[in-house]
Amino acid sequence: MESSERIIVSLDLGSALTKVVVGRPISEYETEIIGTGMFPSSGIKNGSIINIEATTRSIIEAVSEAELMCGQEIGYVVVNVTGKSVRADNSKGVVAITNRDRVVTEPDIVRVIEAAQAVRVPADQEILHVLSKEFSVDDQTSIKDPIGMTGVRLEAEVHIVTAGLTALHNLEKCIEAAGLAEETRVLSSLASSDAVLTSGEKDLGTAVLDIGAGICDLIVYVDGGIAYSSVIPFGGYNVTSDLSIGLKTTIETAELVKKRFGHCSIEEIDPTETVEIPPISGRPARTVLREELVHVIEPRMREIFEMVDAELVKSGKKSFLAGGLILTGGGSLLEGIESLAEDVFRLTVTRARPAGLSGLSDRVSSPEFATAVGLIKYASRLGDMERKSQDRSETWGKKIRRWIEENL
């Protein structure tokens, strides 16, 4: 099936919203959006499913809305994986190039990747991704595709991502209960970066921080490969919760006020500007200084950014980020967030939205749809279900070649 005929459906299970996006890959750089659906997520907290029934209902409602818009029945979905059960680490494998000509061949790639994967995975975890970082042949490093090169020693460095078995089983239950099937599972930060980063930015050295309602997903690219990824269990909801307490109002009202009047920098606020807090429970509306909101929002966002910065330092790659930090996700929509982030990270910071879209692009051209759009872009590289069935008859050589191309 040609790429222009394939339809891919993404399911982004967020802590605040369940999003479904239906897309048709037109080319490597363009995706046509033909349907979307959204519904509040009441069964997810900090990226993890805590209520099977509520999550299933959210999926069904979001899928139904997307089906109505695109006029097609949805059967398979590409779904994101995140939450506190996600773990990631880099691993190296080394093998000797043993053929007579000392030329790297497909079987050598198979052996070195198997060697790199030979890590101890806890019994309660399952491997989600094995992503190529780089290869080395003797003293030559940072090689993307070593096939055909000559040497005696082949080394591979991969980024291995695992997720908790319980979390994955709960995810599978919800999708099946909604009458759907998984096409593939993708790490949330990997999907987000596919939506907002160019290959040039990956080569330059860039980090992507997707700020969601319940969590922040961080991924770091250096020399085109994934050097680090992490999940920080705090997000926009923590800011809303603090506002709710500070303003003595409901979570719903605090979220509304945050979206309309929130800001991350007290220095950029007019000290005389006021904000009206809507009435609740029979109590009349109140007027407060906008400064009061910022006095709550700025410290909490600074605290979250400091936790993220600690992860960047832990990665050992912060000094390699010539491309700076890219902010995306719904939580990145707060005014003044870029200047606050630059103050904390001491890096160039920009906010990004999904690119390379056509069709109903206006419905998803926002940072909060980065994961949903990225899932489609990532899956389009892997191919549809028909191609998957064909892959079973592929030779090892073709599979390895495809694996390398998908990880470039």
N, C-alpha and C positions, 0 to 999 in steps of 0.2 A: 504494500500500500504506500503511495507517495505521501510525503510529509504534509502536503497541502490537503490531503484527504483525511488524515488522522485527527481524532479528537481526543484530547486528554483532559481529565477532570481532576482538579486538586481539591483536597479536603484539609483545611487548616483549622485544627482544633485549638483555639486560643482560650485563655482563661476568661476573657470577657465575651468574645464573639466566636461563633462557629461560622467559617466562611467556605463557600464552595464557588470555584471559578471554572468555567468550561472554556477551553481554548483550543484553537487549531493552529499548530505550528506551520507558518508559511515558509520560513527559511531559518537558518541558524540565528539570524538577528531579529526576526519579526514573529510575533505571535498574535493571531486574531482572537479577540475575546468575543465569545458568542453568547455567554450567559453567566449570571452570578446569583448567589443566594446567601443570605445571612440570617442568623438567629442567635439570641443571647445564649451564652454557655453557663448553665447553672450547675453542671455536674463536673466542672474542672476547676482545680485550684493549683496555682503555681505550676501550670503546665501538665499536671497529673490528673487522671480521671479518678474522681472520688465518689461518683454516683453513676452507675451503668445506665439506669433507666433515663435519667435526666439528660445524659450525654447522647444517648440514642435518639431521644426526642429532638434534640437540637440538630442532630445530623439529618434526620428525616425532614424537618421543617426547612432547613437550608437547601437540601437537595431538591425538594419539591419546588421551591422558588426558582432554582436554577433550571430545572427541567421545563418549567412553564415559560421561562424566558427564551431558552434555546430551542424549544420544541422537540427535544429528544429525550429518550429515557436513559437514565444514568445507571450503569451497572458496575463499572470499575472506577476506583479512585486512587490517586496518588496521595498518600497521607504523611503529615509531618510527625516527627518524634522529638520530644523534648522533655524537660522535667528533671527533677533531682536524681533520678536513677541513671541518667546518661553519664557515661564516663568516656574519656578519650586520652590516648597517649601515643607517642611516637615509638616506633620499633625498627630495628635494623636487622638485615639479613645479609650474610656474606657466603658466596660459593666460588669455587674455582671454575674457570672456563676450560673445560677438559677436551674439547675436540681438537683434532690435529692442527687446524689452521688458527686456533685461538680466536675465533670469531664468535661474537655473542649471537646466539640463536634463540628461537622461541622456547625450546626446552630449558635453556639457561634462565630465562625470565621466570618460567614456572617454578624452577627450583629456588631461585632467590626470593621470590614472593612468598613461597611456602615457608622458607627459613625465617623471613621477617614476621610471618604470621604465627610462628611457633612461640606464642606467649601464653602465659597461664591466664585463662579467663575464669573468673569466679563462677561457681555453679549456678548462682542466681542471676547471671548476666548472659546476654546473647550478642554476638557480633552483628552490628548494624551496617558498618562500612569498613572497607579496607581501601584507603585512598592513597594513591601514589604521591609521594613528596618529591623524590628525586632518585636517580641512579648514579653510581660512580663506577668507572672502569679504570682500574689501577689508580693513577693520580689525577685522572680527569673527573671533576665533580660537576654537580648541577646539570646532569644529563636527563632530558625528558624521555627520549627513546633511544636506548643503547643498541638495538638490534643492528647487526652489521659491523659494529665497532670491534677493534682488535685489542686483546689484552689477556691477562692471566687471572685477574681477580674482579669479580662483579659484586657490587654492593647495592642494596636497595634500602631506602628509608620510606616507611609507610606510616600513615596516620590511621590508627585503629579506633573506631568508635563502637562502644557497646551500650546496650540499654537493658534495664531490668526486665527479667522474664515476666514478672507479675504485671508490670506496666504494659508490656507488649501484648500479653494475653487479654488484659482488660480492653485495650484498643481494638484487638481483633473481635472480641465479643460485641462491642458497640457497633462496629461496622457491619458485622454479620446480622445483628439484630435489626439493623436499618435496611436490610435486604441488599447489601452491597458486597463487593469483594475488593481486596487490596490488589492494586497493580504493583505497587512497590512502596516501601517506606523510606523516608528521607529525613536526615537530621535537619531540624528547623534552620539553624544558622547556615548550613550548606545551601539550602533552598534560597534563603534571603540574599546571600551573597551572589547567587546566580542571577538574581533579579536586578541587582543594583551595581555590580562590579563589571568592568571590562577586563579582558585578558591582560591589557597593558597595566591596569591598576594592580592586578594580582602579581605581575612580574615586578612591579616597582616596590611592593611591600605595603600592604594595606590591611587594616583591621575593620571589620564590620560589626557594629553593635545594634542588634534588633531589640528595641525596648518594647516589651509587651505589657499586658496588664498585670500578669502574675510573675513573670520572669524576664531576664535579659539574656539573650543568646549572643555569645561572642565567638568570632572566628577570625583567625589571623593567617594571612597569606604572605609568604616570602619567596621570592624567585619563582612565582607562579604556582607554588605548591602550598598545601595546608600545613602550617607549622604548629598550630595550636587551636583548640576549641574548648569552650567551657559554657556552663549554664549557671547563671547567678539567680538564686530564687527570690528576687525582689523586682518590682516593676511599678507601673503606673498606679496599680491599686493601693500600694503602700502610701503614695502621695495623697490619693483620694481619702484613704482612711484617716490620715493625719489631719486633713482639711475638715473632715466630718467632725472630728473631736474638737478641733480649734474653733470652728464656726458654730458648734453645737447644732448641727443639722444632720439630715439623713445622708447616707452614702450616695443615693441617687442625686440629691441636690448638690452635694459636694462635687460629684463628677461633672454635673452640668456647669457649675460655677468654674471649675478648673479648666474645662474645655473653652469656655467663653472668655474668661478673664485671667487665666493662669499665666504666670511669667516666672522665669528662673533667675532673673537678675534684679535685685532691689535698686541698683544704681540707674536702671533704665526706666524706672516708674515715677510718674508725677506724684509727689507726696500728697496732693490735694484730691487726686482722682478717687471717686467712690464707686462701689459696686452694690447692687441690690440683691439681697439673699431672698429667694422666693418664700412665700408663706408655707408652713407645714403644721399639720395637726391643729388647725384652727388658730395658730399663732400668726400675727400679722407679718408682712414682709419687713425686713430690716435692711438698713444701709450701713455698710462698713467701708473703711478705706481699702483700696486695692492693695496697699502695702501689707495689710494684715494677711492676705492670701500668700503674698510672696515671701513673707517671713516664715511661713510654714513650708511652702514648696521648695524654696532654694536650699535650705539645709538638708532636706530629705533627698533631693536629687543629687546634691553634692556627696552625700553619704553613699548613695548607690554608685556614683561615678568613681568614688575612691575605692570601692570594692572591685569594680571592673579594672581600675588601674592596677590594683594589687595582682589581678590575674595576668595583666599584660607584663608586669614585672616578672612574675613567676614564669611566664613563657620564655623569658630570656630573649625575646625578639622585639622589644619595644624600640630599641635603637635602630632597628632595620626598617621601620615604618615610614619610608620616604613619602608614601602616598597618604599618610595620616590615618585618621579615623572617620569612617562613614557611619552616620546615625540613620536608622530607619525604624520601622515599626510604629504603631499608634502612639506610643509614649514619646516619640521624637517630635510630635507636633506642637509641644509646648513652646511658647514664644521665649526667646532668649536662651534656648537650650544649647545652641552652638557656642556662644560666648562662655557659658558656664563650663561646658565640656573642655574647651580650649584652656581655660584657667586651671582645671584639674589635671588633664592629661599632658599639657604642654606639647600638644601636637596640632597639626592643621585638622580642623573638624568641619565636615560638611554634612548636610542632611540630603538624603537621596530617596527617590521614588522609583518604582519599576519602569524600565525603559524598553523600547523596541516593541510597542504595542499598537494594534489597530483594532478596528471593529468598535465594540463597546468599551473602548479604552478609558473613557472618562469615568467609568464606574470603578476602575481599579487603579487609576493613576494617583495613588496616595501611598505614603510610606507604610500605612497599616496593612496594605495588601502585598507587601514585599514577599512574605513567605508563600502566600497562595499562588502568586504569579511565578515565583521561583520554582515551586514544585513542578509546574508545567514545563518550564524551560529545562529543568534537570531531567525530567522524564522523557522529554522529546529527544534528548541525546541517547537515552537508553533504548528507545524504540517502543512500539506498541506491543500488544499481547501476541499478535501474529508473528512478529519478528522474534519474540521470546521463544515461541514454540519451534521456530526454525533454528534457533541457536543450539538446540539440543543435538543437532546433527553436525554442528560446526567442528572443525578440527581444533586441536589445542592451539595451533598457530593462529588461526583466525580469532579465537576467543581472546588470546593474549593481546593480539594487535588491537582488537576492539577495546579491551580493558585499558590499554595505554592511551588510545585516542579519547576515551571517555573521561580520563583523568587529567588530560592536558589543560 
